[in-house]
Amino acid sequence: MSMYVGMDVHRKRSQIAIIDAAGDQQRNRNVPNDPAELTPILATLAAGTPVAFEAAYGWGWLVELLEELGLEPHLVHPSRCKAIASARLKNDKVDARTLAQLLRADLLPEAWIAPQPVRDLRALLRHRASLVRLSTTLKNRAHAVLADRGIRERPSLWTVPGRAWLATLDLPGTQRAIVDDCCTLLDALTAPIARLEGEIGKLAKPDPRVAALMALPGIGQLTAMTLVAEIGDISRFPSARKLCAWAGLTPAVRNSDRKVRHGHITKQGSVWVRWILQEAAQRGQDPAAVRPHLRPDRPPPRQADRHRRNRPQAAGPLLSHPHRAGGAHHRGGHHRARSHFRMSLQYGR
């Protein structure tokens, strides 16, 4: 007899509901998140039995356990499971049973389960990004100390001469200790960041998708690797429009009668994809061409892309607002950019 399993996974414990093909509940238990506790229950199921669970904090271990037991994992999109969110009676037992029933009826809003190599690459890139953000926080803290003392900084504070000037600067005891601590932590972060960038560079060289993405304006090696890791298998998107919708880059549309309202972008999907594309759009544009009316008496600020190093900058933004008057959407460039972006990931060109 076919069985269907729904799991309401939490950080420490999980609720497991098992129903048969007729929808009758066979078991509904709460167990700790320990493979030794879960295996006796899940091992009694036939190979290939589907198991549904929501994307919760730290679900990777559960996928590995289910695959080892020969079961079929199904990752549920938490924001699209209306049957659970709108239920009047909501507890762990009901949620687990609802997931099992949705799985049996083939009404489960599923999310893609990335293979282990893709998850490892994501972890590598996200770890580097978190370390870089930490170093930026430390630098901002040192800048704040100098600003609080009314000290005019050197143009390049974090170069070798700038660091030497910072070390000889006359500061009170507390401020000197804060600046020294920031510099010490920055030096400690240099080695792991360099090691991570070296590992990422080795993985990027043989990948044709990275080379294809780097041909686009504003995209360098780290940006391309982030897109490849976060998007994963591009073939799961039937069109460029679907890819942009998944990344949360398409505007919300409200259509009633003859009125159509376009709102802001949905911001659903991968936060990392939106972040890296915004970085690429800002780095790949010419400020004088995009906003010529802002401070015409001053030269445009330098837009040196740290991800592209010394490569030439683009003449326009990578992603334009789709509803700005005279924007790329009205010329068809917005759709061409989406299609080119998707083809670069899919075909490596």
GUMI-443712 format. One record per residue: x, y, z of N, C-alpha, C in turn; residue number from 0. Coordinates in steps of 0.2 Angstrom, whole numbers, m for minus. Layout:
BEGIN
nu|nv|nw|cau|cav|caw|cu|cv|cw|seq
X|Y|Z|X|Y|Z|X|Y|Z|NUM $
...
***
This chain:
BEGIN
nu|nv|nw|cau|cav|caw|cu|cv|cw|seq
4|m6|0|0|0|0|4|6|0|0 $
3|11|m4|6|17|m5|5|21|2|1 $
11|24|4|11|29|10|13|35|8|2 $
11|40|12|13|47|11|15|50|17|3 $
21|54|18|23|56|24|24|64|24|4 $
21|67|29|22|74|30|26|76|36|5 $
31|80|36|35|82|42|35|89|43|6 $
33|91|49|33|98|51|40|98|55|7 $
45|101|52|52|101|55|53|108|58|8 $
55|107|64|58|113|68|65|112|70|9 $
68|116|74|75|116|75|77|110|79|10 $
73|108|84|75|103|89|71|97|88|11 $
64|98|86|60|92|86|56|92|79|12 $
53|87|77|49|86|71|43|82|72|13 $
37|84|69|31|80|69|31|76|63|14 $
30|69|63|29|65|57|22|62|57|15 $
19|63|51|12|61|50|13|56|44|16 $
10|50|44|10|45|39|3|43|37|17 $
1|44|31|m6|42|29|m5|37|23|18 $
m11|34|22|m11|29|16|m14|32|10|19 $
m15|28|5|m17|30|m1|m25|33|m1|20 $
m28|30|4|m35|33|5|m36|39|9|21 $
m30|41|12|m30|48|16|m31|46|23|22 $
m31|40|25|m32|39|32|m25|39|36|23 $
m25|42|42|m19|43|46|m17|37|49|24 $
m11|35|48|m8|29|51|m4|30|57|25 $
0|36|57|4|38|63|5|45|63|26 $
6|48|69|7|55|69|11|56|76|27 $
18|56|75|22|57|81|26|63|81|28 $
29|65|87|33|70|88|40|67|91|29 $
45|68|87|52|65|89|57|70|88|30 $
63|69|92|68|74|91|72|73|84|31 $
75|79|83|79|79|76|85|75|77|32 $
85|69|77|91|65|78|90|59|74|33 $
95|58|69|94|52|64|93|45|68|34 $
96|45|74|94|38|78|87|38|80|35 $
83|43|81|76|43|83|72|43|77|36 $
74|46|71|70|46|65|70|39|61|37 $
76|36|61|77|30|57|73|25|58|38 $
71|23|65|67|17|66|60|19|63|39 $
58|25|63|51|26|60|51|26|52|40 $
56|30|49|56|30|42|59|24|39|41 $
63|20|42|65|14|39|60|9|38|42 $
54|9|41|49|4|40|45|6|33|43 $
46|12|30|43|13|24|46|10|18|44 $
42|9|13|45|6|7|49|11|3|45 $
54|8|m1|58|13|m4|54|17|m9|46 $
56|23|m10|53|28|m15|47|31|m12|47 $
45|30|m5|40|33|m2|41|41|m2|48 $
36|45|m4|37|52|m4|37|55|3|49 $
41|60|5|41|63|11|41|71|10|50 $
36|74|12|36|81|11|38|85|18|51 $
41|90|17|43|94|23|45|102|21|52 $
43|106|25|44|113|23|51|115|24|53 $
53|120|20|60|123|20|61|127|27|54 $
64|124|31|65|126|38|73|127|39|55 $
74|130|45|81|131|47|85|124|47|56 $
90|124|43|94|118|43|91|112|41|57 $
89|111|34|85|105|32|90|101|28|58 $
96|103|27|101|99|23|102|92|25|59 $
102|91|32|104|85|35|98|80|34|60 $
92|83|34|86|78|33|85|76|26|61 $
87|80|21|88|77|14|93|71|13|62 $
98|72|16|103|67|16|101|60|19|63 $
97|61|25|95|55|29|89|52|24|64 $
85|55|21|80|52|17|83|49|11|65 $
88|52|8|91|49|2|94|42|4|66 $
98|42|10|101|36|12|96|31|14|67 $
90|32|16|85|27|17|81|25|11|68 $
83|28|5|79|27|m1|72|30|m2|69 $
71|35|2|65|39|2|65|45|m3|70 $
60|47|m5|59|53|m10|58|59|m6|71 $
63|64|m5|61|70|m2|58|75|m6|72 $
53|79|m3|49|84|m7|50|91|m2|73 $
53|96|m5|54|102|m1|48|107|m3|74 $
45|109|3|39|113|2|40|120|2|75 $
38|124|m2|38|131|m2|34|134|3|76 $
37|137|9|33|139|15|28|144|13|77 $
30|149|9|26|155|8|20|153|3|78 $
20|148|0|15|146|m5|10|141|m2|79 $
11|138|4|7|133|7|1|136|10|80 $
m4|138|6|m10|142|9|m14|137|14|81 $
m14|131|13|m18|126|17|m16|126|24|82 $
m9|127|25|m7|128|32|m7|135|35|83 $
m6|140|31|m6|147|33|m13|149|35|84 $
m18|147|31|m24|149|33|m29|145|37|85 $
m26|139|40|m30|135|44|m32|138|50|86 $
m38|137|52|m40|139|59|m37|136|65|87 $
m37|129|64|m33|125|69|m26|123|66|88 $
m21|126|70|m15|126|67|m10|123|73|89 $
m8|117|73|m3|115|77|2|110|73|90 $
7|107|76|12|103|73|8|97|70|91 $
3|93|73|0|88|71|m4|89|65|92 $
m8|95|65|m12|97|59|m7|98|53|93 $
m2|102|54|3|104|49|6|98|46|94 $
8|93|49|11|87|47|6|83|43|95 $
0|83|45|m5|79|42|m7|83|35|96 $
m7|89|35|m9|93|30|m4|92|24|97 $
2|92|26|8|91|21|7|84|18|98 $
5|79|22|5|73|19|m1|72|14|99 $
m7|76|16|m13|76|12|m12|79|5|100 $
m8|85|5|m6|89|m1|m2|85|m5|101 $
3|81|m2|7|77|m6|3|71|m9|102 $
m2|68|m6|m6|63|m9|m10|65|m14|103 $
m13|72|m14|m17|74|m19|m13|78|m25|104 $
m6|78|m24|m2|81|m29|m3|88|m30|105 $
m4|92|m24|m6|99|m24|0|102|m20|106 $
6|99|m19|11|102|m15|15|107|m19|107 $
15|113|m16|19|119|m19|27|117|m17|108 $
30|114|m22|37|112|m21|42|117|m22|109 $
48|117|m19|54|121|m20|59|116|m23|110 $
64|118|m27|69|114|m29|74|112|m24|111 $
76|106|m24|81|104|m19|88|104|m23|112 $
92|108|m21|99|108|m25|103|102|m23|113 $
107|100|m27|111|94|m26|117|96|m21|114 $
120|92|m18|125|93|m13|131|97|m15|115 $
133|96|m21|139|101|m24|136|108|m25|116 $
130|109|m27|128|116|m27|127|119|m20|117 $
125|115|m15|124|118|m9|131|119|m6|118 $
136|115|m7|142|117|m5|145|123|m8|119 $
144|124|m14|146|130|m18|143|136|m15|120 $
136|136|m13|133|141|m10|136|143|m4|121 $
137|138|0|140|139|7|147|143|7|122 $
151|141|2|157|144|1|157|151|m1|123 $
152|153|m6|151|160|m8|148|164|m2|124 $
143|161|1|140|165|6|145|166|12|125 $
149|161|14|154|162|19|159|168|17|126 $
161|168|11|165|173|9|162|180|10|127 $
156|180|7|152|187|8|151|189|15|128 $
150|184|19|149|186|26|155|189|29|129 $
161|186|27|167|189|30|169|195|27|130 $
167|196|21|168|203|18|164|208|21|131 $
158|207|22|153|211|26|156|213|33|132 $
159|208|36|162|209|43|168|214|42|133 $
172|213|37|177|217|36|175|225|35|134 $
170|225|31|167|232|30|164|235|36|135 $
161|231|40|159|234|47|164|236|51|136 $
170|233|51|176|235|55|179|241|52|137 $
179|242|46|182|248|43|177|254|44|138 $
171|253|44|166|258|45|167|260|53|139 $
168|255|57|169|257|64|175|262|65|140 $
180|260|62|186|264|62|185|271|59|141 $
181|272|54|180|278|51|176|282|56|142 $
171|279|59|167|282|64|171|285|70|143 $
176|282|72|180|284|77|184|290|75|144 $
187|290|69|190|296|67|185|302|65|145 $
179|301|63|175|306|62|173|309|69|146 $
172|305|74|170|307|80|175|312|83|147 $
182|311|81|187|315|84|188|321|79|148 $
185|322|74|186|327|69|192|327|65|149 $
194|321|64|201|320|61|199|319|53|150 $
203|322|49|202|322|42|206|316|40|151 $
203|311|36|206|305|34|210|306|28|152 $
215|301|27|219|301|21|214|298|15|153 $
216|299|9|211|297|4|211|289|3|154 $
217|286|5|217|278|4|219|276|11|155 $
214|275|16|216|274|23|218|266|23|156 $
215|262|19|217|255|20|222|252|16|157 $
226|256|13|232|254|9|238|254|14|158 $
244|252|12|250|251|17|251|258|20|159 $
252|263|15|254|270|19|248|272|23|160 $
242|271|21|236|273|25|236|270|32|161 $
238|263|32|238|259|38|244|262|43|162 $
249|264|40|255|266|43|253|273|47|163 $
249|277|43|247|284|46|242|283|51|164 $
238|278|51|233|276|56|236|274|62|165 $
242|270|61|245|267|67|249|273|71|166 $
251|278|68|255|283|71|250|289|73|167 $
244|288|72|239|294|74|238|295|81|168 $
238|301|84|238|302|91|230|302|93|169 $
228|297|96|221|296|98|221|295|106|170 $
216|296|109|215|295|116|215|287|117|171 $
215|285|123|216|278|125|210|274|122|172 $
204|275|124|199|271|121|198|271|114|173 $
199|277|110|198|277|103|204|273|100|174 $
210|274|103|216|270|100|215|262|101|175 $
212|260|106|210|253|107|205|251|102|176 $
200|255|101|195|253|96|198|252|89|177 $
202|257|87|205|257|80|210|251|80|178 $
214|250|85|219|244|85|215|237|84|179 $
210|237|88|206|230|88|203|229|81|180 $
200|235|78|198|234|71|203|232|66|181 $
209|235|67|214|233|62|217|226|63|182 $
217|224|69|219|217|71|214|212|68|183 $
208|213|69|203|209|66|203|209|58|184 $
204|215|55|204|215|48|210|211|45|185 $
216|211|49|222|207|47|220|200|48|186 $
216|198|53|214|191|54|210|189|48|187 $
206|193|46|201|191|40|204|191|33|188 $
210|194|33|213|194|26|215|187|23|189 $
217|183|28|219|176|25|214|171|23|190 $
208|171|27|203|167|25|199|169|19|191 $
199|176|18|195|179|12|199|177|6|192 $
206|178|7|210|176|1|210|169|m1|193 $
210|164|4|209|157|3|203|156|0|194 $
197|158|2|191|157|m1|190|160|m8|195 $
193|165|m10|193|168|m16|198|164|m21|196 $
203|161|m18|207|156|m22|203|150|m24|197 $
199|147|m19|195|141|m20|190|143|m25|198 $
187|148|m25|181|150|m29|184|151|m36|199 $
190|154|m37|193|155|m43|195|149|m47|200 $
197|144|m43|199|137|m46|192|134|m49|201 $
187|134|m45|180|131|m47|177|135|m53|202 $
179|142|m54|176|146|m59|179|145|m66|203 $
186|143|m66|190|143|m72|187|137|m77|204 $
185|131|m75|183|126|m80|175|127|m81|205 $
172|132|m78|164|132|m79|163|137|m85|206 $
160|134|m91|158|139|m96|153|144|m95|207 $
149|142|m90|143|147|m88|146|153|m85|208 $
152|152|m81|155|158|m78|158|163|m84|209 $
161|160|m89|164|164|m94|159|167|m98|210 $
153|164|m99|148|167|m103|145|173|m99|211 $
144|172|m92|141|178|m88|146|183|m88|212 $
152|182|m88|157|188|m87|157|192|m93|213 $
155|190|m99|154|194|m105|149|199|m104|214 $
144|199|m99|139|204|m98|142|210|m94|215 $
139|216|m95|142|222|m92|141|221|m84|216 $
146|223|m81|146|223|m73|147|217|m70|217 $
148|211|m73|148|204|m70|155|202|m70|218 $
158|201|m65|165|198|m64|164|191|m62|219 $
170|188|m60|170|181|m58|166|179|m52|220 $
167|183|m47|163|182|m40|156|182|m41|221 $
154|188|m45|147|189|m47|144|183|m51|222 $
148|181|m56|145|175|m60|145|169|m56|223 $
150|167|m52|149|161|m48|143|161|m43|224 $
142|167|m40|136|168|m36|130|166|m39|225 $
129|169|m45|123|168|m49|123|160|m51|226 $
128|157|m53|128|150|m55|126|146|m49|227 $
129|147|m43|127|143|m37|120|144|m35|228 $
118|150|m35|111|152|m32|106|149|m37|229 $
107|150|m43|101|148|m48|102|141|m49|230 $
108|138|m49|108|131|m50|106|128|m57|231 $
102|123|m58|100|121|m64|95|125|m68|232 $
98|129|m73|94|134|m77|88|130|m81|233 $
89|124|m82|84|121|m86|77|120|m82|234 $
77|121|m76|71|121|m72|66|127|m73|235 $
69|132|m77|65|138|m79|63|138|m86|236 $
57|137|m88|55|137|m95|57|143|m99|237 $
57|149|m96|59|155|m99|62|160|m95|238 $
65|165|m98|68|170|m94|64|174|m90|239 $
57|175|m92|52|178|m87|51|174|m81|240 $
51|167|m81|50|163|m75|57|164|m71|241 $
62|164|m74|69|165|m70|68|172|m66|242 $
66|177|m69|66|184|m66|61|184|m61|243 $
55|180|m62|50|180|m57|52|176|m51|244 $
56|171|m52|58|167|m46|63|171|m42|245 $
67|175|m45|72|179|m42|69|185|m38|246 $
62|186|m39|59|192|m36|60|199|m40|247 $
62|198|m46|64|205|m50|59|207|m54|248 $
53|204|m54|47|206|m58|42|210|m54|249 $
39|215|m57|35|219|m52|28|215|m51|250 $
25|217|m45|19|214|m44|13|218|m48|251 $
8|214|m50|3|216|m55|m4|215|m52|252 $
m8|220|m51|m14|220|m49|m19|222|m55|253 $
m23|217|m57|m27|218|m63|m35|217|m60|254 $
m39|222|m61|m46|222|m59|m50|226|m65|255 $
m54|222|m68|m58|225|m74|m53|228|m79|256 $
m53|234|m80|m49|237|m85|m43|241|m82|257 $
m42|240|m75|m37|244|m72|m31|239|m71|258 $
m25|241|m73|m19|237|m72|m14|241|m68|259 $
m12|239|m62|m7|242|m58|m1|238|m57|260 $
4|241|m58|11|238|m57|14|241|m51|261 $
16|237|m46|19|239|m40|27|238|m40|262 $
30|237|m35|37|236|m34|38|229|m36|263 $
45|227|m36|47|220|m37|45|216|m31|264 $
43|210|m32|40|206|m27|45|204|m22|265 $
52|204|m23|57|202|m18|56|196|m15|266 $
53|191|m19|53|184|m17|58|180|m20|267 $
60|174|m17|65|170|m20|72|172|m17|268 $
77|171|m20|84|171|m17|86|178|m16|269 $
88|179|m10|90|186|m8|97|187|m11|270 $
101|182|m12|108|183|m14|108|185|m21|271 $
103|182|m25|103|184|m33|101|191|m33|272 $
96|193|m30|94|200|m30|100|205|m28|273 $
103|203|m23|109|207|m20|115|207|m25|274 $
117|202|m28|122|202|m33|121|205|m39|275 $
114|205|m42|112|208|m48|112|216|m47|276 $
110|218|m41|110|225|m39|117|228|m39|277 $
121|224|m36|128|226|m36|131|226|m44|278 $
129|221|m48|132|221|m55|129|227|m58|279 $
122|229|m57|119|235|m61|122|241|m59|280 $
124|242|m52|127|248|m50|134|249|m53|281 $
138|243|m53|145|243|m55|146|244|m62|282 $
141|241|m66|141|241|m73|138|247|m77|283 $
136|252|m73|133|258|m76|138|264|m76|284 $
137|269|m81|140|275|m81|136|280|m77|285 $
138|283|m71|134|287|m68|132|294|m72|286 $
137|296|m76|135|302|m80|130|301|m85|287 $
130|295|m88|125|293|m93|118|292|m90|288 $
118|289|m84|111|288|m81|108|294|m77|289 $
112|298|m74|110|303|m70|114|310|m72|290 $
113|312|m78|117|318|m79|115|324|m76|291 $
109|325|m73|107|331|m70|109|332|m63|292 $
112|326|m60|115|327|m53|122|330|m53|293 $
123|335|m50|129|339|m48|133|339|m55|294 $
131|343|m60|135|343|m66|141|346|m65|295 $
142|350|m60|148|354|m59|154|349|m56|296 $
152|343|m55|157|338|m52|158|332|m57|297 $
164|330|m57|165|324|m61|161|318|m58|298 $
159|313|m62|155|307|m59|160|303|m55|299 $
157|300|m49|162|296|m45|164|290|m49|300 $
170|288|m47|173|282|m50|169|276|m48|301 $
167|272|m53|163|265|m52|168|259|m53|302 $
173|258|m49|178|253|m51|174|247|m48|303 $
173|242|m52|170|236|m49|175|231|m47|304 $
174|230|m40|179|225|m37|179|218|m40|305 $
173|216|m43|172|210|m45|175|209|m53|306 $
175|215|m56|178|215|m63|185|218|m63|307 $
188|220|m58|194|223|m58|195|229|m63|308 $
200|228|m68|201|233|m72|198|233|m79|309 $
192|229|m79|189|228|m85|185|235|m87|310 $
184|236|m93|180|242|m95|173|242|m92|311 $
170|248|m91|163|248|m88|158|249|m94|312 $
152|247|m93|147|247|m98|144|254|m98|313 $
141|255|m104|138|262|m105|131|263|m102|314 $
128|257|m100|121|258|m97|120|253|m91|315 $
115|253|m88|114|248|m82|112|241|m85|316 $
114|236|m81|113|229|m83|105|228|m83|317 $
102|230|m78|95|229|m77|91|236|m76|318 $
87|238|m81|83|244|m80|76|243|m77|319 $
73|248|m75|67|248|m72|62|247|m77|320 $
58|242|m77|53|240|m83|48|245|m84|321 $
47|250|m80|41|254|m81|43|261|m81|322 $
50|263|m82|52|270|m82|51|272|m89|323 $
48|278|m90|47|281|m96|53|281|m100|324 $
53|279|m106|59|278|m111|64|274|m108|325 $
63|269|m104|67|264|m101|69|259|m106|326 $
73|254|m104|74|248|m109|68|244|m110|327 $
64|244|m105|58|240|m107|54|242|m113|328 $
54|248|m114|50|251|m120|54|250|m126|329 $
60|249|m126|64|247|m132|65|240|m133|330 $
63|236|m128|64|229|m129|70|226|m126|331 $
74|231|m124|81|229|m121|80|225|m114|332 $
75|227|m111|74|223|m104|73|216|m105|333 $
69|214|m110|67|207|m112|74|204|m115|334 $
77|207|m119|83|205|m122|89|203|m117|335 $
89|208|m112|94|207|m106|92|200|m102|336 $
86|199|m101|84|193|m97|85|187|m101|337 $
84|187|m108|85|181|m112|92|180|m113|338 $
96|185|m113|104|184|m114|106|181|m107|339 $
104|184|m102|106|181|m95|104|174|m94|340 $
98|172|m96|96|165|m96|100|160|m100|341 $
101|163|m107|105|159|m112|112|158|m109|342 $
115|163|m106|122|162|m104|123|157|m99|343 $
118|156|m94|118|151|m89|117|144|m92|344 $
112|144|m97|110|137|m100|115|134|m105|345 $
117|139|m109|121|136|m115|128|138|m115|346 $
130|142|m110|137|144|m109|140|149|m114|347 $
135|153|m117|137|158|m122|134|165|m121|348 $
***
